[in-house]
């Protein structure tokens, strides 16, 4: 990657800039960021020493890789703006939620390699779970570069584009599911006599520790669950209630609803 241009200087773009610099994949001087908000450009230039501009066309002209990081409601307008400037030698990476590769390509005036990416909000702490789908014009080199970029802010996985709605439902929306679980655990801890601060701290650390344990051991979650579930013990009593309430089926239904909605949004793009 000779130069990376980012259109849209919001939180996700900042997370990527920070990750690329930390991983030493790209020097700040090789990044150019545009945004309509001057205060964001000042912040990014001051904190990360990247170059900034208010001109999207400057990015489209000067950067071999262009990252589209704008809100879905303005993505079409931005694509129309840069369409005639982008060339077949460039790579366009989109993190616009719900915007299919075909919809992007339809707005471009000439064939351009397109890669669609779905990171999640944990990118803000460099722990994103990211799905990456490649368009027909994207080469293996483009694919590998996208993987390196997004592995710099967490963990990235290649998927077929038809699986992106499932990625959105599972990991894109996924952090909210865990926030809700921790919210419920905190409330339950308070109901059982803990103060709110202690209940929250214990719930957060428990979730963090469980995730790290699984990440580091790579054991099957069912095996890990069985290891901490003593016959006749407290964990067994808790899990029995969860299974009676069919919480696994409830979660599956929730993820299915998110996947369906993601498909509806994509069809309306």
ZAMARGU-4260 file (C-alpha; in steps of 0.2 Angstrom, whole numbers, plus 5000, padded with zeros to 4 digits):
<rodrens>
0) 5000/5000/5000 | 5008/5016/4994 | 4995/5028/5002 | 4979/5026/5011 | 4965/5038/5009
5) 4950/5038/5021 | 4934/5047/5017 | 4925/5050/5034 | 4935/5053/5049 | 4924/5046/5062
10) 4927/5034/5076 | 4930/5019/5066 | 4942/5028/5054 | 4952/5034/5069 | 4953/5016/5076
15) 4960/5010/5060 | 4973/5024/5059 | 4978/5020/5077 | 4979/5002/5073 | 4989/5004/5057
20) 5002/5016/5066 | 5003/5004/5081 | 5006/4989/5070 | 5019/4999/5060 | 5010/4994/5044
25) 5009/5012/5038 | 5017/5028/5043 | 5006/5043/5047 | 5013/5053/5032 | 5006/5040/5020
30) 4988/5042/5026 | 4976/5056/5020 | 4959/5058/5029 | 4944/5069/5024 | 4929/5074/5034
35) 4916/5088/5033 | 4920/5092/5051 | 4935/5103/5053 | 4936/5098/5072 | 4939/5080/5067
40) 4952/5084/5055 | 4961/5095/5068 | 4960/5081/5081 | 4967/5067/5069 | 4981/5078/5062
45) 4986/5083/5080 | 4985/5066/5088 | 4991/5055/5074 | 5001/5067/5063 | 4991/5061/5047
50) 4987/5072/5033 | 4970/5079/5031 | 4959/5087/5018 | 4941/5093/5016 | 4942/5087/4998
55) 4936/5069/4994 | 4942/5071/4976 | 4960/5074/4982 | 4959/5057/4991 | 4952/5049/4975
60) 4966/5056/4964 | 4981/5053/4976 | 4978/5037/4985 | 4980/5020/4978 | 4969/5013/4992
65) 4953/5022/4997 | 4943/5018/5012 | 4925/5023/5012 | 4920/5026/5030 | 4905/5037/5029
70) 4887/5035/5035 | 4875/5025/5024 | 4864/5039/5020 | 4878/5049/5012 | 4888/5035/5004
75) 4879/5036/4987 | 4883/5055/4986 | 4901/5052/4990 | 4903/5038/4978 | 4895/5049/4964
80) 4907/5062/4968 | 4923/5052/4967 | 4917/5040/4953 | 4925/5048/4938 | 4941/5050/4947
85) 4944/5032/4953 | 4953/5021/4942 | 4956/5003/4939 | 4973/5004/4947 | 4965/5008/4964
90) 4957/4998/4978 | 4941/5004/4986 | 4937/4997/5003 | 4920/5000/5011 | 4915/4999/5029
95) 4898/5007/5025 | 4885/4996/5034 | 4873/4987/5023 | 4880/4993/5007 | 4883/4978/4995
100) 4898/4977/4983 | 4886/4977/4968 | 4878/4994/4974 | 4895/5001/4975 | 4901/4995/4958
105) 4885/5002/4950 | 4889/5019/4955 | 4907/5019/4948 | 4911/5024/4930 | 4924/5011/4927
110) 4929/4994/4935 | 4938/4996/4952 | 4943/4983/4964 | 4930/4983/4979 | 4931/4975/4996
115) 4917/4976/5008 | 4922/4975/5027 | 4911/4974/5042 | 4920/4978/5058 | 4912/4980/5075
120) 4913/4994/5088 | 4927/4985/5098 | 4938/4992/5084 | 4938/5007/5096 | 4949/4997/5108
125) 4958/4988/5095 | 4948/4972/5097 | 4936/4971/5082 | 4929/4956/5075 | 4928/4959/5056
130) 4921/4951/5041 | 4929/4954/5024 | 4921/4950/5007 | 4930/4953/4990 | 4922/4959/4974
135) 4926/4951/4957 | 4940/4963/4953 | 4949/4962/4969 | 4965/4952/4968 | 4973/4940/4981
140) 4985/4955/4985 | 4970/4966/4988 | 4963/4953/4999 | 4979/4950/5009 | 4981/4969/5011
145) 4963/4971/5018 | 4966/4957/5030 | 4982/4965/5037 | 4974/4981/5039 | 4959/4975/5049
150) 4970/4962/5059 | 4978/4978/5065 | 4963/4982/5075 | 4957/4965/5080 | 4954/4949/5071
155) 4948/4948/5053 | 4940/4934/5043 | 4936/4931/5025 | 4918/4927/5021 | 4908/4926/5005
160) 4898/4942/5002 | 4881/4932/5004 | 4887/4929/5022 | 4889/4947/5027 | 4872/4948/5033
165) 4876/4934/5045 | 4892/4943/5050 | 4882/4959/5054 | 4870/4949/5065 | 4883/4939/5074
170) 4898/4951/5077 | 4892/4968/5070 | 4878/4969/5082 | 4886/4956/5094 | 4894/4968/5106
175) 4876/4975/5111 | 4871/4957/5116 | 4886/4956/5128 | 4883/4973/5135 | 4865/4967/5138
180) 4871/4952/5147 | 4882/4962/5158 | 4869/4974/5161 | 4857/4960/5167 | 4871/4952/5177
185) 4875/4968/5186 | 4856/4971/5190 | 4855/4953/5197 | 4871/4956/5208 | 4863/4971/5215
190) 4847/4961/5218 | 4857/4948/5228 | 4865/4962/5239 | 4880/4968/5230 | 4883/4987/5227
195) 4881/4992/5209 | 4900/4997/5206 | 4906/4980/5213 | 4892/4970/5203 | 4897/4979/5187
200) 4916/4976/5190 | 4914/4958/5194 | 4902/4955/5178 | 4914/4965/5167 | 4930/4955/5173
205) 4920/4939/5172 | 4916/4942/5154 | 4933/4948/5149 | 4941/4933/5158 | 4930/4920/5150
210) 4933/4928/5132 | 4952/4928/5135 | 4952/4910/5142 | 4943/4904/5126 | 4954/4915/5115
215) 4970/4908/5122 | 4965/4890/5124 | 4954/4889/5109 | 4945/4875/5117 | 4927/4871/5112
220) 4915/4882/5123 | 4905/4867/5128 | 4920/4859/5135 | 4925/4874/5144 | 4907/4875/5151
225) 4908/4857/5157 | 4924/4860/5166 | 4917/4874/5177 | 4900/4865/5180 | 4902/4853/5195
230) 4888/4841/5197 | 4875/4847/5210 | 4885/4864/5211 | 4880/4882/5209 | 4884/4884/5190
235) 4874/4869/5186 | 4859/4877/5196 | 4861/4893/5186 | 4863/4884/5169 | 4848/4873/5172
240) 4837/4889/5173 | 4845/4896/5157 | 4841/4880/5148 | 4823/4879/5155 | 4821/4897/5149
245) 4827/4891/5132 | 4840/4906/5132 | 4850/4897/5117 | 4834/4897/5106 | 4831/4915/5111
250) 4848/4921/5106 | 4847/4911/5090 | 4831/4920/5086 | 4838/4937/5090 | 4853/4934/5078
255) 4841/4928/5065 | 4831/4944/5066 | 4846/4954/5065 | 4852/4945/5049 | 4835/4947/5041
260) 4835/4966/5045 | 4853/4967/5038 | 4847/4959/5022 | 4832/4971/5021 | 4844/4986/5023
265) 4856/4980/5010 | 4841/4978/4997 | 4836/4995/5000 | 4854/5002/4998
</rodrens>
